[in-house]
Amino acid sequence: METTHVLYLATPPRPSFYMDATPEEYAVIEQHFAFLDGLRQQGKLVLAGPALDGAFGVAILKITDLDEARTIVATDPAVVTGLFTPSLHPLSLGPVTP
């Protein structure tokens, strides 16, 4: 199968989440970070981080098809617990031209 990329947007429960997460929420975030690190080690995570306005977290996944991306996201602890609402968007990555 051909490798492709997918944008994974993770919407938190509130825009201020990254500044005021409860201890319980932060425990889930630690699991989420470990999950992302595992994806990075597998070569499936290109980049990840929160939007500075708190609207969502962003990850770009390097996968073989959209079903693989759905399976990955469905096992993210922040999604499993209902903390984040996910959405997936296929990408076409290429060189930037002026």
Buried (B, 14 or more C-beta within 10 A) or exposed (E): EEEBBBBBBBBBEEEEBBEEBEEEBEEBBEBBEEBBEEBBEEEBBBEBEBBEEBEBBBBBBBBEBEEBBBEBBEEBBBBBBEBBEBEBEEEEEEEEEE
